Amino acid sequence: MTRIAVTGGAGRLGRSLVAGLSSAGHDLVSLDRAVSSAPELAGVTQVTVDLSDADAAAAALADARADALIHLAAIAVPFSAPEDVIMRTNAGLAVSVLGAAVKVGIPKIVAASSPTVLGYGSPHGWSPDRFPLDEDTPPRPWNAYALSKLLIEQTLGMLQRQTGDAVRFAAFRPCYVIAPEEWDGAPTQQGHTVRERLDDPALSAPALFNYIDARDVATFADTLLDALPEIPNGEVFFVGADDALAREPLAELVPRFHPGTEAAASVLTGTSPAFSNAKARRLLGWRPRFDWRSELERTDARKESAA
């Protein structure tokens, strides 16, 4: 059993991550701005703390006596606040929390980044050299949110250069997260249901039709923390489903909404995803368990049984 501190543990992804890691037998401490009454956090130690205060963050992490840290706390949606606020908040949290974790001696440190670091959706066009996108695709952030997430990755690199291999670091880029209740019709992060995103490709196009079930993020984190001492230090991973959140072939959908990508997208077959999770499979032996077709079928079956 590992004692794991999770910043932003009361948030949308945090709740599923904490619940999944707790179910896997770990001891969890959630560090957030407020205590949550969400059922996923029942029985989990919750600590209220202003993580932007480096001294307060260090004190909370020292008190947590954690073997590992997963840093999720951030403004989680692009353009949901002024650009300067997003940058100050997310960058400040990264330096405050990750630096504090090193200071108090936590040996395993993982932070959430974002696929948006690649720069898709740029108002002046975006066309990658190839698909599927992977960890070798050059980052080209064009907004404060994406840049702040890239800075989180670079903060880990800075701390690794300070500590060498005495501390093990990794970053992960979760695709569009779908919480378990959202398969049943609860609104997703952008306010639409999963079915609405499937029925209208324009809703999923800004995210390149990527997605990941929050429970799969939890199993990824569990697998990653276990493997950290054995894999190269400072790795970055995409965490995505084995297919795209789309009913039509991505070779047709991606160029429709992202002009100039026709040649690169032509290699995508059917609804294979635009983002590759091959590195996580290769280095960690991890694969996602959930997919939208099976989850919506289960939802429909439950509704029929209840009718």
Secondary structure, 3 states (H helix, E strand, C coil): CCEEEEECCCCHHHHHHHHHHHHCCCEEEEEECCCCCCHHHCCCEEEECCCCCHHHHHHHHHHHCCCEEEECCCCCCCCCCCHHHHHHHHHHHHHHHHHHHHHCCCCEEEEECCHHHHCCCCCCCCCCCCCCECCCCCCCCCCHHHHHHHHHHHHHHHHHHHHHHHCEEEEEEECCEECHHHHHCCCCCCCCCHHHHHHCHHHHHHHCCCCEEHHHHHHHHHHHHHHCCCCCCCEEEEECCCCCCCCCCHHHHHHHHCCCCHHHHCCCCCCCCCECCHHHHHHHCCCCCCCHHHHHHHHHHHHHHHC
